Each structure stands twice: as C-alpha cells, then as structure tokens.
Amino acid sequence: MHCGWRGLFLACVGALASAAATAQPLSCGVVLMHGKWGMPQSPYLKPVVQKLTPHCQVKLLEMPWSRNRLYDRPYADALAQIRQAVAEFRQSGVQWVAVGGQSFGANATLAYMAQVGDADALLPMAPGHVPEIFYQVSDVQRSVDAARQLVDAGQGDTLVEMTDINQGQRRPVKTSAAALWSYFNPRGWGNMALSAQNAQKPVPVFWAIGTLDPLHGAASTDIYQKLPAHPDSRYLVVRANHANTPELAAEDLLVWVLARTGR
C-alpha cells in the first residue's frame, strides 16, 4: 500500500491496522454433542476434546437423546440448546464457532444448520440416527404413526412407547408423542439428507466416516454432497467403526480447525 500522501496518512494507518487485525488468529469455540444414549463426557469424543482444548474452548452438552433423558424434549428444544451454547460463545467474544458431534450429535449438527444456520463450521463425525430407515421396522412404524396421529389431534403431550434402535441394539422408550414424532418423523428434522440440502448457507464442513460404519459408502457421501459446497470442506474416511471414528479422525480434525482459525 502506498502511503506517501500526507492527506491519506490516517486512512493508510487505519487500513494497515485492519489488515494486521485480520491476520491475527481467530478465537475458537466448539459445541460438541454425544450420540444416542450417550452422555456429555462421551468416551468416543474424549480424544477430540483432548486435541481441541489446548486451542479452542469446547462446550459438551447433554442432549435429549442421552441415556438419562431419552427424548424428554422435542427436537426444537435440542436445537434451542445448541443455539444457546453458540450464543454464549459469541457473547464472550469468540470469533469462530463450530458445531459438531458423533452419531446423533452429527445428525443434530446438520439439523441445526438447516433450522438455525448460525455456525461458522460443521463437524459431523460418524453421522447416525436414520428415522427414514427405522420407519421400515414394523413396530417402530406403529409407534411413530401413533405419535403423528396424536400430534395431529392436538394431543402431543400424550405418552407413547417405542422400541428405539441404536447400532443394532434395542431399548424401550416412553415419551410424549410430540417429542417422539419430532425425532422419528421419516421426513422430519432427523432426516439427514433433507437437513443437508436445506442448510441455510455454505460453511466449511469436516465430515468423518469410518470404513466399518453402517453408513459408510453411498449413504454417507449422498448426504455430504447435498450440503452447500465450500472450498474448505473435507470428507475424511478413516479405518474405524461407528464408535471410534472420532478418535481416528481427531488429529486430522485438529489440523483442519487450526487452518480455519489461523492458529
């Protein structure tokens, strides 16, 4: 920049200061969510937390699909929970905020970007919870249909029982029709392909999937490719199963986050 003209001195100083400020590393915050029936201190996310915490602030949330809560609140409340965590980072001056998680936490990451859309980056790892597939199971379908009918009749607070499915395991749950329908509607917010194609803006995405994950292959790539393209996005395949994908992806994730924040 040429600053020889005295009349432009102050303008040049301001521009140079702005350029210097831009070159400074961005403060970093990450909201991380556990998988189905998990807890905030998830052993699957622990390696990711250990990698990130020297460089970024990390918030670990207990979501409505935890083993303690078992869908005690609808999906809208879950997204409000994430939004509050993002807002807390913003209010404290954090400049770059990513939202991510493992399994159901990754599902919520996509839903959040479709319904709220204020994250600077997404970190879905071993995405899971596929209501459009669960709906093909007859007993699940009966419960989901019953929940929908109750919601349509204005009786969303009525309790409904269902056998939940998680990586081949089954567990009975009992919650309100409104909550159950919000998570298991095959065309609702839990449908990751629909969430991906409805993302509110293009942001960098770090997507990690394991070769031994049931979603690996066309199912995973199809969802990823529905997200708005961004030049900084990365699709990482690791030799891992659904549980240990975050661990195997943690080092690559850290390098990617540091590159995005200039740290």
C-alpha positions in Angstrom: 0.0 0.0 0.0 1.4 3.5 -1.0 1.1 5.9 2.0 3.2 8.8 0.7 0.5 11.4 0.5 0.1 13.2 3.8 -3.6 13.6 3.3 -4.0 9.8 3.2 -1.9 9.1 6.3 -4.7 8.4 8.7 -6.6 6.3 6.2 -3.5 4.3 5.5 -2.8 3.7 9.2 -6.4 2.5 9.6 -6.2 0.2 6.7 -2.9 -1.3 7.8 -4.2 -1.8 11.4 -7.2 -3.5 10.0 -5.1 -5.8 7.8 -2.9 -6.7 10.9 -6.0 -7.4 12.9 -7.3 -9.7 10.1 -4.1 -11.6 10.2 -4.5 -12.4 13.9 -5.7 -15.9 14.8 -9.4 -16.2 15.4 -10.6 -17.3 18.9 -12.2 -20.7 18.6 -15.2 -22.3 20.2 -16.7 -25.8 19.5 -20.0 -27.1 20.6 -19.8 -31.0 20.7 -22.7 -33.4 21.1 -22.7 -37.0 22.1 -24.5 -39.9 20.3 -27.7 -41.7 21.1 -27.9 -43.0 24.7 -24.6 -41.3 25.4 -23.6 -38.6 27.8 -21.6 -35.3 27.5 -18.4 -36.9 28.7 -18.6 -39.4 25.9 -15.5 -41.8 25.7 -15.9 -41.6 21.9 -15.5 -37.8 21.9 -12.8 -37.7 24.5 -9.9 -37.9 22.0 -11.4 -35.0 20.1 -11.8 -32.9 23.2 -8.2 -33.6 24.3 -6.9 -32.5 20.9 -9.0 -29.3 20.7 -8.9 -27.9 24.2 -5.4 -26.5 24.1 -6.5 -24.4 21.2 -10.3 -23.9 21.4 -13.0 -23.6 24.0 -15.2 -26.7 24.0 -18.8 -27.0 25.3 -20.1 -30.5 25.9 -23.9 -30.6 26.0 -26.3 -33.3 27.4 -28.9 -33.6 24.7 -32.4 -35.0 24.9 -31.3 -38.3 23.4 -28.9 -39.0 26.3 -29.4 -42.2 28.4 -30.7 -40.1 31.2 -33.2 -38.0 29.2 -34.4 -40.5 26.5 -36.2 -37.9 24.3 -37.6 -35.8 27.2 -37.9 -32.8 25.0 -38.7 -32.3 21.2 -36.0 -31.7 18.6 -36.8 -28.0 18.6 -35.7 -27.8 22.2 -32.5 -29.6 21.4 -31.7 -27.0 18.7 -32.5 -24.2 21.1 -30.0 -25.8 23.5 -27.3 -25.7 20.8 -28.3 -22.1 19.8 -27.8 -21.0 23.4 -24.3 -22.6 23.6 -23.4 -20.8 20.3 -24.8 -17.5 21.6 -22.7 -17.9 24.8 -19.6 -18.2 22.8 -20.5 -15.2 20.7 -21.3 -13.1 23.7 -17.9 -13.9 25.3 -16.2 -12.7 22.2 -15.4 -16.0 20.4 -15.0 -15.2 16.7 -15.2 -18.7 15.1 -17.8 -21.1 16.4 -18.2 -24.7 15.1 -21.0 -27.2 15.9 -20.3 -30.9 15.7 -20.8 -34.3 17.3 -20.8 -38.0 16.9 -23.7 -40.2 15.6 -26.9 -38.5 16.8 -24.8 -35.4 17.6 -23.8 -35.3 13.9 -27.5 -35.6 13.0 -28.2 -32.6 15.2 -25.3 -30.7 13.6 -27.0 -30.9 10.2 -30.5 -30.2 11.6 -29.0 -27.1 13.3 -27.6 -25.7 10.1 -30.9 -26.2 8.3 -33.1 -24.8 11.0 -30.9 -22.1 12.6 -27.8 -21.8 10.5 -25.5 -19.5 12.5 -22.5 -21.8 12.9 -19.1 -21.0 11.2 -18.3 -24.6 10.6 -19.8 -28.1 11.0 -18.0 -31.2 12.4 -20.2 -34.3 11.8 -18.4 -37.5 12.8 -19.9 -40.9 12.2 -23.3 -39.5 11.5 -26.2 -41.5 12.8 -29.9 -41.8 13.6 -31.8 -42.5 10.4 -35.6 -42.3 11.0 -36.4 -43.0 7.4 -34.8 -46.4 7.8 -36.2 -47.1 11.3 -39.6 -46.4 9.9 -39.4 -49.5 7.8 -39.3 -51.6 11.0 -43.0 -52.6 11.7 -43.1 -52.0 15.5 -41.3 -48.6 15.1 -43.6 -47.6 12.4 -46.7 -48.4 14.6 -45.3 -46.2 17.4 -44.3 -43.3 15.0 -47.7 -43.4 13.3 -49.5 -43.3 16.7 -47.3 -40.3 17.7 -48.2 -38.5 14.5 -51.9 -39.1 14.9 -51.8 -37.8 18.5 -49.9 -34.7 17.4 -52.4 -34.1 14.6 -55.2 -34.4 17.1 -53.7 -31.8 19.4 -52.7 -34.5 22.0 -48.9 -34.1 21.7 -48.4 -34.4 25.4 -49.7 -38.0 25.5 -47.1 -40.6 26.2 -46.1 -43.1 23.6 -44.0 -46.2 23.9 -41.5 -47.4 21.3 -38.5 -49.7 20.9 -35.6 -47.5 19.9 -32.8 -48.8 17.7 -29.1 -47.9 18.1 -26.4 -49.7 16.0 -28.3 -53.0 16.3 -29.2 -52.6 19.9 -32.8 -52.0 21.1 -34.2 -50.2 24.1 -37.7 -49.3 25.2 -38.5 -45.6 25.5 -41.6 -43.8 26.6 -42.0 -40.1 25.9 -44.5 -37.6 24.6 -46.0 -38.0 21.2 -44.7 -34.6 20.2 -41.1 -35.5 21.1 -41.2 -38.9 19.5 -42.6 -37.6 16.3 -40.0 -34.8 16.1 -37.1 -37.2 16.2 -38.6 -40.2 14.3 -40.7 -38.5 11.6 -39.1 -40.1 8.5 -39.3 -36.7 6.6 -38.6 -34.6 9.6 -35.5 -32.9 11.1 -33.8 -36.2 11.8 -33.6 -37.0 8.1 -30.0 -36.0 7.5 -30.3 -35.8 3.7 -33.2 -33.3 4.0 -31.3 -31.3 6.6 -28.1 -31.2 4.4 -30.0 -30.0 1.3 -31.8 -27.3 3.4 -28.6 -25.9 5.0 -29.0 -22.1 5.3 -25.6 -21.2 4.0 -22.3 -22.8 2.8 -19.8 -23.2 5.6 -16.7 -25.4 5.9 -17.6 -28.9 6.9 -15.3 -31.5 8.4 -17.0 -34.9 7.8 -15.5 -38.0 9.2 -16.8 -41.5 8.4 -15.4 -45.0 9.2 -15.0 -47.8 6.7 -16.7 -50.1 9.2 -19.6 -47.7 9.8 -23.0 -48.9 8.6 -23.5 -45.5 6.8 -20.1 -45.7 5.0 -20.3 -45.6 1.2 -23.1 -44.2 -0.9 -25.4 -43.3 2.1 -22.8 -41.1 3.7 -21.5 -39.5 0.5 -25.0 -38.8 -0.7 -25.8 -36.8 2.5 -22.5 -34.9 2.4 -22.9 -34.0 -1.3 -26.3 -32.4 -0.5 -24.6 -29.8 1.7 -23.8 -26.5 0.0 -20.3 -26.8 -1.5 -17.5 -24.9 0.3 -13.8 -24.9 -0.8 -12.6 -25.6 2.7 -14.8 -28.6 3.3 -13.2 -32.0 3.8 -14.6 -35.5 3.6 -12.4 -37.9 5.6 -12.6 -41.6 5.6 -10.8 -43.5 8.4 -10.4 -47.2 9.1 -12.8 -47.2 12.0 -16.2 -48.3 13.2 -19.1 -46.1 14.3 -17.8 -45.7 17.8 -14.1 -44.9 17.3 -14.3 -42.8 14.2 -13.8 -39.5 16.2 -10.7 -40.9 17.8 -9.2 -41.9 14.4 -10.2 -38.5 12.9 -9.1 -36.4 15.9 -5.6 -35.4 14.6 -6.9 -34.5 11.1 -9.7 -32.6 12.7 -7.3 -30.5 14.8 -5.1 -29.7 11.8 -8.3 -28.6 9.9 -9.6 -26.4 12.7 -6.2 -24.7 13.2 -6.1 -24.0 9.5 -9.6 -22.4 9.5 -8.8 -20.2 12.5 -5.2 -19.3 11.6 -3.8 -20.7 14.8 
